[in-house]
Amino acid sequence: MNIFYAPPSQINNGFIELLDQEAAHASKVLRASEGDVLHVVDGQGGRYKGPIRRITKNSIQLEIEEQRKISAPNPELILGMGIIKKRDRLEFAVEKAIELGVSEIMLFRSDHSIKENVRMDRLESIAVSAMKQSLRAWLPQISLYRSLELLLDDVQDADILAAHEKVDGNGKQKIHSGRDKKLLLVGPEGGFSDSEISMFTERDAQLVSLGENRLRTETAVVAFLSQYL
Ligand code: SAH
């Protein structure tokens, strides 16, 4: 089933406007015509269904016939990930995090991050595609922090769990207990620095093992998030 995305600003008085590439996808690729029923998500939990009423050069108007509210994923998982060098690996991690139900993604320049800049526009369109492909109605916000400390200062009342390869996962890790809002942290290629590790202990974060072997950042993201499926 094809799902289209329209933010709440394009949904008013019983009608939905599909614009830009969403409209182009429906009209050109799918050759959708008036009367065809399309499915739409608004990224805020809203799912809609309705027929096409008007097609113009770069917009499609739908009339809402059915709508429902999908509850937000529970637990509310926030991924905090150190920026990694290879853009395709970073984009892979973002796409998998969304497929696995993350509520928000906070990227940070870790002490060991090699790279500085991130193509946020590309990440945002990857996020929309991953939401539609996984038939989700929630579009995670993606933000960028200049340091782990700034990220940690911006997250309130969440359990903090940091994946760290230098911790022996003696099976006593309690990753499911505690609050429903959890910040899951994964370091960049070079791992967390000593000062970043000390921030975890200051904030009584839980260090979590993802097994005996060393995983790439993007693999650790998948391994960590899939424990909450
Ligand atoms: N510090 C290591 C590799 C870091 S791997 C080095 O310098 O070689 C990148 C990130 O993936 C780590 O910061 C950690 O968050 C996560 N990670 C990788 N393997 C892990 C494991 N076995 N257990 C927990 N976290 C792991």
Residues whose N, C-alpha, C, O or C-beta is under 5 A from the ligand:
A	BS01	SAH	A163 H164 E165 L185 V186 G187 P188 E189 G190 G191 F192 V208 S209 L210 G211 E212 N213 R214 L215 R216 T217 A220
